[in-house]
Amino acid sequence: LVLAAWFLATLAAAPFAARVGEVLTAEPTPPADGVARRVAELLGDEFAQPQGDVLVAVALPSGAAEGAGGQEAFSAAASRAAAAVAALPGVAFVQDQGDASGLGISSSDGRELFVVGLEPQPQDEARATVAAVREALASEPAAGFELAGGVATLMEVEEVSQRDARRAELYGLPLSLAILLVAFGAVVAAGLPLLSAVTTVVVSSALLYALGQAMEFAVFTRTVVTMLGLATGIDYALLMVTRFREELSAGLGAREAAERTTREAGRAVAFSGLTVVVALLSLLVPPVGFIRSIGVATTVVLVVAVLVAVTAVPATLALLGTNVNRLRLTRREPGTRSRRFWRRQAERILRRPGFWALFGTGVLVALALPALRLQVGEPGARGMSPETESRRVMEALDDEGLAGLLAPFDVVVDLGDAGFFSPASVRAVSLLDRELAALPGVRAVVSPFALRSVPRLFLYQFYASAETARGSEVAPLVEATVSASGRYALLRVLPDASLTPASGEALLASVGAALEASGLSGAVGGRYVEHLESAKA
């Protein structure tokens, strides 16, 4: 009856386990009370030009361009692609080297670069917009485009993560079987832990799919479930099968041996699983959905692994009896030498338990000491394989000193009732813009003063009133950097290189110090700050 129940449960779970990827996401959720969340909401609510994800497209001439017009044909194709992208629904703006905002995103090696800003939109719509952007870029065969940043990178992370999980299952099972064959020396005994692991992974994945209808799970959850399911499924069943074979060797019958195995080894398995579950429940403490989802997933897979080990495995062993040793690969019982070795080690340790306890604790403390200086951060495209599109785009941006386009710091200044268009506010924001641009590690600052083609003194005249500014040539820049009410101003700080945990925190501290020294009220947000707050929550 027990085996029939598990068989039916696994059979029913298989179709849903195959769909677990539908409820996984690579988008971390920043803390609800975090500064980054408040800044993002302010940008979405107050500014005329929507502030959504930012993508970067990088293009090199393709064979079609080299054979028909060369660089001119390539540049024309890139311009047509940029225009097609700008016309798509869900796209807020497209900026290239000719844009008036002064981003300085021209390339020195024949590449064409442009920034695509998406409107604020739900994840599903953003993914559809990215797909439409890719389609528009592919419509120009003379330019070979690659796209990264924001949702585009998240989509690739999800794809790579799911592909790696499938690869782990493909290679992990045969390798595990080979190790189990060496350990047990019999095909039937070796196959049982593997069957336990597969059951654990399938049922756990199906449960995650069901829970995913009410909550989102991190994309790494599937890898964790596969890894932990195989490890605990095999480990717990290995302990049960080993104890059962020992009881059979002691002369007990199949049912009695299975009962004693469940009573003794099963209790150890249950206690071990409970201990791990209690430790993993700590992942539910941080107020970050991304981390909590991993805590829920690991708890589910541990509970399923224990249940399989203390119910399905003993029931199978009771039915198999001595057949558990069928299809032997060796005449001699495997593990004889290793058991003698470990018995000698255990006897030696028990002769001086105090010394070995202190020695083991010292080794563990020494291994844990580097964690005191651990720097946490979001690797993004830097943590991906060089073969991925996101990594190639990041390296191209690094070559041009433009990696900060994908991880800017958003400095939002609250100018109160006076608003931006008062002389005192214009001067204060201008001074802050200069201070931020002069910071080490800053490539550029996109602010109301980022228009390089117009001298700053002339900009002061445009900003004499809201009507003058919004009716002049600086209107697009005003829409992007001054709120509709005029109360808030945005200064987007672009780092000059990819941010590591150390350099990112140092630059964030410098930006915050510059804002504080300016005497203006404001906050610093952006994608990097979101990931930092998530990591520290």
C-alpha positions as CSV (number, residue, x, y, z in Angstrom):
1,L,0.0,0.0,0.0
2,V,2.8,2.4,0.9
3,L,4.7,1.7,-2.3
4,A,1.5,2.0,-4.4
5,A,0.9,5.4,-2.8
6,W,4.4,6.7,-3.6
7,F,4.3,5.2,-7.1
8,L,1.0,7.0,-7.9
9,A,2.2,10.2,-6.3
10,T,5.4,10.2,-8.4
11,L,3.5,9.4,-11.5
12,A,1.0,12.2,-10.9
13,A,3.8,14.6,-10.0
14,A,5.9,14.1,-13.1
15,P,4.0,16.4,-15.5
16,F,4.0,19.2,-12.9
17,A,7.7,18.7,-12.0
18,A,8.5,19.2,-15.7
19,R,6.8,22.6,-15.6
20,V,8.5,23.9,-12.4
21,G,10.5,26.4,-14.6
22,E,7.3,28.3,-15.2
23,V,7.3,29.6,-11.6
24,L,11.0,30.4,-11.3
25,T,12.4,33.9,-11.8
26,A,15.9,35.5,-11.6
27,E,14.5,38.9,-10.5
28,P,15.4,39.5,-6.8
29,T,12.8,41.4,-4.8
30,P,14.4,44.2,-2.8
31,P,13.1,44.7,0.8
32,A,9.8,46.5,0.9
33,D,11.2,49.1,3.3
34,G,14.5,49.5,1.5
35,V,15.7,52.8,0.0
36,A,16.0,51.4,-3.5
37,R,12.3,50.4,-3.5
38,R,11.3,53.9,-2.4
39,V,13.5,55.5,-5.1
40,A,12.1,53.2,-7.8
41,E,8.5,54.0,-6.8
42,L,9.3,57.7,-6.8
43,L,10.8,57.6,-10.3
44,G,7.8,55.6,-11.6
45,D,5.2,57.9,-10.0
46,E,6.7,61.4,-10.4
47,F,8.7,61.5,-13.6
48,A,7.2,62.2,-17.1
49,Q,9.6,59.8,-18.8
50,P,9.0,56.4,-17.4
51,Q,11.8,54.8,-15.4
52,G,11.9,51.1,-16.1
53,D,14.6,48.6,-16.9
54,V,17.6,49.7,-19.0
55,L,18.9,47.4,-21.8
56,V,22.1,47.9,-23.8
57,A,22.4,46.7,-27.5
58,V,25.8,46.2,-29.0
59,A,26.3,45.6,-32.7
60,L,29.2,44.7,-35.0
61,P,29.1,44.6,-38.8
62,S,27.9,41.3,-40.1
63,G,29.0,39.6,-43.4
64,A,26.1,41.3,-45.2
65,A,27.4,44.8,-44.3
66,E,31.0,43.9,-45.2
67,G,29.9,42.9,-48.6
68,A,27.6,45.8,-49.4
69,G,28.7,49.3,-48.3
70,G,30.9,48.4,-45.4
71,Q,30.7,50.7,-42.3
72,E,28.2,53.1,-43.9
73,A,25.8,50.2,-44.5
74,F,26.3,48.9,-41.0
75,S,25.7,52.3,-39.4
76,A,22.6,52.8,-41.5
77,A,21.3,49.4,-40.5
78,A,22.0,50.1,-36.8
79,S,20.1,53.4,-37.0
80,R,17.1,51.7,-38.7
81,A,17.1,49.1,-36.0
82,A,17.3,51.8,-33.2
83,A,14.3,53.6,-34.8
84,A,12.3,50.3,-35.0
85,V,13.0,49.6,-31.4
86,A,12.0,53.1,-30.3
87,A,8.6,52.7,-32.0
88,L,7.8,49.5,-30.1
89,P,5.1,49.6,-27.4
90,G,6.7,49.3,-23.9
91,V,9.9,51.1,-25.0
92,A,10.3,54.5,-23.3
93,F,13.4,55.8,-25.1
94,V,16.4,54.8,-27.2
95,Q,19.7,56.7,-26.7
96,D,22.8,56.5,-28.9
97,Q,26.0,58.4,-29.4
98,G,24.0,61.2,-31.1
99,D,21.7,61.7,-28.2
100,A,21.5,65.1,-26.6
101,S,21.9,63.7,-23.1
102,G,25.6,63.5,-23.3
103,L,26.0,59.9,-22.3
104,G,29.2,59.6,-24.3
105,I,28.4,56.1,-25.5
106,S,30.2,56.2,-28.8
107,S,32.5,53.2,-29.5
108,S,36.1,53.4,-30.6
109,D,36.3,50.1,-32.5
110,G,33.5,50.2,-35.0
111,R,30.7,48.9,-32.7
112,E,27.3,50.6,-32.5
113,L,26.0,51.0,-29.0
114,F,22.6,52.2,-27.8
115,V,20.6,52.2,-24.6
116,V,17.0,51.1,-24.6
117,G,14.9,52.3,-21.7
118,L,11.7,50.2,-21.0
119,E,8.6,51.7,-19.5
120,P,7.6,50.4,-16.0
121,Q,5.6,47.2,-16.6
122,P,4.9,43.8,-15.1
123,Q,7.5,41.1,-15.6
124,D,5.4,39.2,-18.2
125,E,5.0,42.4,-20.3
126,A,8.7,43.3,-19.9
127,R,9.7,39.9,-21.2
128,A,7.4,40.3,-24.2
129,T,8.9,43.7,-24.8
130,V,12.4,42.3,-24.7
131,A,11.4,39.6,-27.2
132,A,10.0,42.3,-29.5
133,V,13.2,44.3,-29.2
134,R,15.2,41.2,-30.2
135,E,13.0,40.7,-33.2
136,A,13.4,44.3,-34.3
137,L,17.2,44.1,-34.0
138,A,17.3,40.8,-35.9
139,S,15.4,42.5,-38.8
140,E,18.6,44.2,-39.9
141,P,20.9,41.5,-41.3
142,A,23.8,44.0,-41.9
143,A,24.2,44.4,-38.1
144,G,24.7,41.6,-35.6
145,F,23.2,42.7,-32.4
146,E,23.5,41.4,-28.9
147,L,21.3,42.5,-26.0
148,A,21.8,42.6,-22.2
149,G,20.8,44.3,-19.1
150,G,17.6,44.3,-16.9
151,V,15.0,41.7,-18.0
152,A,17.2,40.5,-20.9
153,T,19.9,39.4,-18.6
154,L,17.4,37.9,-16.2
155,M,15.9,35.8,-19.0
156,E,19.3,34.5,-20.0
157,V,20.1,33.7,-16.3
158,E,16.9,31.7,-16.0
159,E,17.6,29.8,-19.3
160,V,21.2,29.0,-18.3
161,S,20.2,27.9,-14.8
162,Q,17.5,25.6,-16.0
163,R,19.8,24.1,-18.7
164,D,22.5,23.5,-16.0
165,A,19.9,21.8,-13.7
166,R,18.9,19.5,-16.5
167,R,22.6,18.8,-17.2
168,A,23.2,18.1,-13.5
169,E,20.4,15.5,-13.6
170,L,21.7,14.0,-16.8
171,Y,25.3,13.5,-15.5
172,G,24.6,13.2,-11.8
173,L,22.5,10.1,-11.9
174,P,24.9,7.9,-13.9
175,L,27.8,9.0,-11.7
176,S,25.9,8.4,-8.5
177,L,25.0,4.9,-9.8
178,A,28.6,4.1,-10.5
179,I,29.6,5.1,-6.9
180,L,26.7,3.2,-5.4
181,L,27.7,0.1,-7.4
182,V,31.2,0.3,-6.0
183,A,29.8,0.8,-2.4
184,F,27.2,-2.0,-2.5
185,G,28.6,-4.4,-5.1
186,A,25.1,-5.3,-6.1
187,V,22.9,-3.7,-8.8
188,V,19.6,-4.0,-6.8
189,A,21.0,-2.5,-3.6
190,A,22.7,0.3,-5.6
191,G,19.5,1.1,-7.6
192,L,17.3,1.6,-4.5
193,P,19.0,4.9,-3.2
194,L,19.0,6.2,-6.8
195,L,15.3,5.5,-7.1
196,S,14.7,7.2,-3.7
197,A,16.6,10.3,-5.0
198,V,14.6,10.4,-8.2
199,T,11.3,10.2,-6.3
200,T,12.4,13.0,-4.0
201,V,13.4,15.3,-6.8
202,V,10.2,14.7,-8.9
203,V,7.7,15.0,-5.9
204,S,9.6,18.1,-4.5
205,S,9.6,19.8,-7.9
206,A,5.9,19.2,-8.3
207,L,5.2,20.7,-4.9
208,L,7.2,23.7,-5.8
209,Y,5.2,24.1,-8.9
210,A,2.0,24.0,-6.8
211,L,3.4,26.5,-4.3
212,G,4.6,28.7,-7.2
213,Q,1.0,29.5,-8.0
214,A,1.0,31.6,-4.8
215,M,4.6,32.8,-4.7
216,E,7.6,33.2,-6.9
217,F,10.7,31.1,-6.5
218,A,14.3,32.0,-7.3
219,V,15.6,30.6,-10.5
220,F,18.4,28.8,-8.6
221,T,15.7,26.9,-6.7
222,R,15.6,24.2,-9.3
223,T,19.4,23.6,-9.0
224,V,19.1,23.5,-5.2
225,V,16.2,21.0,-5.4
226,T,18.1,18.8,-7.8
227,M,21.3,18.9,-5.8
228,L,19.8,18.5,-2.4
229,G,17.2,16.0,-3.6
230,L,19.9,13.7,-5.1
231,A,22.2,14.2,-2.1
232,T,19.7,13.5,0.7
233,G,17.7,11.0,-1.3
234,I,20.8,8.9,-1.9
235,D,22.4,9.5,1.5
236,Y,19.3,8.6,3.6
237,A,18.5,5.6,1.5
238,L,22.2,4.5,1.6
239,L,22.0,4.5,5.4
240,M,18.8,2.5,5.4
241,V,19.9,-0.1,2.9
242,T,23.3,-0.6,4.7
243,R,21.6,-1.2,8.0
244,F,19.0,-3.5,6.4
245,R,21.8,-5.7,4.9
246,E,23.5,-5.8,8.3
247,E,20.3,-7.0,10.0
248,L,19.8,-9.7,7.3
249,S,23.4,-10.8,7.9
250,A,22.6,-11.1,11.6
251,G,19.9,-13.7,10.8
252,L,16.7,-11.6,10.9
253,G,13.9,-12.1,8.4
254,A,13.0,-9.5,5.8
255,R,10.1,-8.0,7.7
256,E,11.9,-8.0,11.1
257,A,15.1,-6.5,9.5
258,A,13.0,-3.8,7.9
259,E,11.3,-2.9,11.2
260,R,14.5,-2.7,13.1
261,T,16.1,-0.7,10.3
262,T,13.2,1.8,10.4
263,R,13.4,1.9,14.2
264,E,17.2,2.5,14.4
265,A,18.4,4.0,11.1
266,G,15.1,5.6,10.4
267,R,15.3,7.6,13.7
268,A,18.7,8.8,12.7
269,V,17.5,9.9,9.3
270,A,14.5,11.7,10.8
271,F,16.7,13.5,13.3
272,S,19.2,14.4,10.7
273,G,16.5,15.8,8.4
274,L,14.9,17.7,11.2
275,T,18.2,19.3,12.1
276,V,18.8,20.5,8.6
277,V,15.3,21.8,8.2
278,V,15.6,23.9,11.4
279,A,18.8,25.4,10.0
280,L,17.3,26.1,6.6
281,L,14.3,27.8,8.2
282,S,16.6,30.7,9.0
283,L,16.3,31.6,5.3
284,L,12.7,32.6,6.0
285,V,13.8,35.4,8.4
286,P,15.1,38.0,5.9
287,P,12.3,40.1,4.5
288,V,13.4,39.3,0.9
289,G,11.1,37.0,-1.2
290,F,14.0,35.8,-3.3
291,I,15.8,34.4,-0.2
292,R,12.7,33.1,1.4
293,S,11.7,31.1,-1.7
294,I,15.0,29.2,-1.4
295,G,14.2,28.5,2.3
296,V,10.8,27.2,1.4
297,A,12.2,25.0,-1.5
298,T,15.0,23.5,0.6
299,T,12.5,22.7,3.5
300,V,10.2,21.0,1.0
301,V,12.9,18.8,-0.5
302,L,14.3,17.8,3.0
303,V,10.8,16.8,4.2
304,V,10.1,14.8,1.1
305,A,13.5,13.1,1.3
306,V,12.9,12.0,4.9
307,L,9.4,10.8,4.2
308,V,10.7,8.7,1.3
309,A,13.5,7.3,3.4
310,V,11.4,6.2,6.4
311,T,8.4,4.9,4.4
312,A,9.0,3.9,0.8
313,V,12.5,2.6,1.4
314,P,11.7,0.2,4.3
315,A,8.6,-1.0,2.5
316,T,10.7,-1.8,-0.6
317,L,13.3,-3.5,1.5
318,A,10.7,-5.7,3.3
319,L,9.5,-6.9,-0.1
320,L,12.9,-7.5,-1.5
321,G,14.4,-9.3,1.5
322,T,17.6,-11.1,0.5
323,N,16.9,-10.1,-3.2
324,V,18.5,-6.8,-2.2
325,N,21.8,-8.5,-2.8
326,R,20.9,-9.8,-6.3
327,L,23.0,-9.1,-9.3
328,R,26.3,-9.0,-7.4
329,L,29.3,-7.6,-9.1
330,T,31.9,-9.1,-6.7
331,R,32.0,-12.3,-4.7
332,R,33.4,-10.7,-1.6
333,E,31.2,-8.3,0.3
334,P,32.3,-4.7,-0.7
335,G,33.4,-2.3,2.0
336,T,35.2,-4.9,4.2
337,R,38.6,-3.1,4.1
338,S,37.1,0.4,4.5
339,R,35.0,-0.8,7.5
340,R,38.1,-2.1,9.2
341,F,39.9,1.2,8.4
342,W,37.2,3.4,9.8
343,R,36.7,1.2,12.9
344,R,40.4,1.7,13.7
345,Q,40.0,5.5,13.3
346,A,37.0,5.5,15.5
347,E,38.8,3.5,18.2
348,R,41.8,5.9,18.1
349,I,39.6,9.0,18.4
350,L,37.6,7.6,21.3
351,R,40.8,6.9,23.2
352,R,41.4,10.7,23.4
353,P,37.9,12.3,22.8
354,G,38.8,15.7,24.4
355,F,41.8,16.3,22.2
356,W,40.1,15.3,19.0
357,A,37.0,17.4,19.8
358,L,39.3,20.5,20.3
359,F,41.3,19.6,17.2
360,G,38.1,19.3,15.0
361,T,36.6,22.5,16.4
362,G,39.9,24.4,15.7
363,V,39.9,23.1,12.1
364,L,36.3,24.2,11.6
365,V,36.9,27.6,13.1
366,A,40.0,28.1,10.8
367,L,37.9,27.2,7.8
368,A,35.2,29.6,8.8
369,L,37.4,32.7,9.6
370,P,37.5,33.9,5.9
371,A,33.7,34.3,6.1
372,L,34.2,37.3,8.4
373,R,35.5,39.3,5.5
374,L,33.0,37.9,3.0
375,Q,31.7,40.5,0.5
376,V,28.3,39.8,-0.9
377,G,27.0,41.3,-4.1
378,E,25.0,40.5,-7.3
379,P,27.4,39.2,-10.0
380,G,24.9,39.6,-12.8
381,A,26.5,39.1,-16.2
382,R,30.0,39.0,-14.6
383,G,29.1,35.7,-13.0
384,M,28.0,34.1,-16.3
385,S,30.0,32.0,-18.8
386,P,31.9,33.9,-21.5
387,E,29.8,32.1,-24.0
388,T,26.6,33.9,-22.9
389,E,25.3,37.0,-24.7
390,S,25.1,39.0,-21.4
391,R,28.7,38.4,-20.6
392,R,29.8,39.4,-24.1
393,V,27.9,42.6,-23.9
394,M,29.3,43.3,-20.5
395,E,32.9,42.8,-21.7
396,A,32.2,45.1,-24.7
397,L,31.0,47.8,-22.4
398,D,34.0,47.2,-20.1
399,D,36.3,47.8,-23.1
400,E,34.6,51.2,-23.7
401,G,34.4,52.1,-20.0
402,L,30.6,52.0,-20.2
403,A,29.7,49.1,-17.9
404,G,28.0,51.5,-15.6
405,L,25.1,51.8,-18.1
406,L,23.7,48.6,-16.7
407,A,24.2,49.5,-13.0
408,P,23.8,53.2,-12.4
409,F,23.1,54.9,-9.1
410,D,19.9,56.9,-9.1
411,V,20.3,60.0,-6.9
412,V,16.9,61.6,-6.4
413,V,16.9,65.1,-4.8
414,D,13.8,66.5,-3.1
415,L,13.7,70.2,-3.6
416,G,10.5,70.8,-1.6
417,D,8.0,73.5,-2.4
418,A,10.6,75.7,-4.1
419,G,11.0,73.1,-6.8
420,F,13.8,72.7,-9.3
421,F,13.1,75.8,-11.3
422,S,14.1,78.3,-8.7
423,P,17.6,79.9,-9.0
424,A,18.8,78.5,-5.7
425,S,17.7,75.0,-6.6
426,V,19.3,75.1,-10.1
427,R,22.6,76.2,-8.6
428,A,22.5,73.6,-5.8
429,V,21.7,70.7,-8.3
430,S,24.4,72.0,-10.7
431,L,27.0,71.9,-7.9
432,L,26.0,68.4,-6.9
433,D,26.2,67.4,-10.5
434,R,29.8,68.6,-10.6
435,E,30.7,66.9,-7.4
436,L,29.3,63.6,-8.5
437,A,31.0,63.8,-11.9
438,A,34.4,64.4,-10.2
439,L,34.2,61.3,-8.0
440,P,36.7,58.6,-8.7
441,G,35.1,55.7,-10.5
442,V,32.4,57.9,-12.2
443,R,32.1,57.9,-16.0
444,A,29.3,60.3,-16.4
445,V,26.3,61.8,-14.7
446,V,22.9,62.1,-16.5
447,S,21.3,65.1,-14.9
448,P,19.5,68.3,-16.0
449,F,23.0,69.5,-16.8
450,A,24.1,66.6,-19.0
451,L,23.6,68.5,-22.3
452,R,27.1,68.8,-23.5
453,S,26.2,70.8,-26.6
454,V,24.9,73.7,-24.5
455,P,27.1,75.7,-22.1
456,R,26.0,75.4,-18.5
457,L,25.3,79.2,-18.2
458,F,22.8,78.9,-21.1
459,L,21.2,76.0,-19.3
460,Y,20.5,78.3,-16.3
461,Q,18.5,80.5,-18.7
462,F,16.4,77.6,-19.9
463,Y,15.7,76.6,-16.3
464,A,14.4,80.1,-15.4
465,S,10.9,78.5,-15.4
466,A,9.2,75.2,-16.1
467,E,7.5,76.6,-19.1
468,T,10.7,77.8,-20.7
469,A,12.5,74.5,-20.1
470,R,9.7,72.3,-21.3
471,G,9.3,74.3,-24.5
472,S,12.9,74.4,-25.4
473,E,15.5,72.1,-26.9
474,V,16.3,70.7,-23.5
475,A,12.7,69.4,-23.0
476,P,13.7,65.7,-23.5
477,L,16.4,66.0,-20.9
478,V,14.0,67.8,-18.5
479,E,11.4,65.0,-18.9
480,A,14.0,62.4,-18.0
481,T,15.6,64.2,-15.1
482,V,13.0,66.5,-13.5
483,S,9.7,65.3,-12.1
484,A,6.4,66.5,-13.6
485,S,5.7,68.5,-10.5
486,G,9.2,70.0,-10.6
487,R,9.8,69.0,-7.0
488,Y,12.3,66.2,-7.7
489,A,15.5,66.1,-9.7
490,L,17.3,62.9,-10.9
491,L,21.0,62.6,-11.2
492,R,21.9,59.2,-12.6
493,V,25.5,58.3,-11.8
494,L,27.2,55.9,-14.3
495,P,30.3,54.0,-12.9
496,D,33.2,53.7,-15.3
497,A,33.6,49.9,-14.8
498,S,31.7,46.8,-13.7
499,L,31.1,47.0,-9.9
500,T,32.6,44.5,-7.6
501,P,31.2,44.3,-4.0
502,A,34.2,46.3,-2.8
503,S,34.2,49.0,-5.5
504,G,30.4,49.2,-5.5
505,E,30.1,49.9,-1.8
506,A,33.0,52.4,-1.9
507,L,31.3,54.3,-4.8
508,L,27.9,54.2,-3.1
509,A,29.5,55.6,0.1
510,S,31.1,58.4,-2.0
511,V,27.9,59.3,-3.8
512,G,26.0,59.3,-0.4
513,A,28.7,61.6,1.1
514,A,28.5,64.0,-1.8
515,L,24.7,64.2,-1.5
516,E,25.0,64.8,2.3
517,A,27.7,67.5,1.8
518,S,25.4,69.3,-0.7
519,G,22.9,70.0,2.0
520,L,20.1,68.7,-0.3
521,S,17.5,66.2,0.8
522,G,17.5,63.0,-1.2
523,A,18.2,59.3,-1.5
524,V,20.4,57.0,-3.6
525,G,18.8,54.0,-5.3
526,G,19.3,52.0,-8.5
527,R,19.8,48.3,-9.4
528,Y,23.1,47.9,-7.6
529,V,21.5,49.3,-4.4
530,E,18.6,46.9,-4.8
531,H,20.9,43.9,-5.0
532,L,23.0,45.2,-2.1
533,E,19.9,45.6,0.2
534,S,18.7,42.2,-0.8
535,A,22.0,40.6,0.0
536,K,22.2,42.4,3.4
537,A,18.7,41.8,4.5
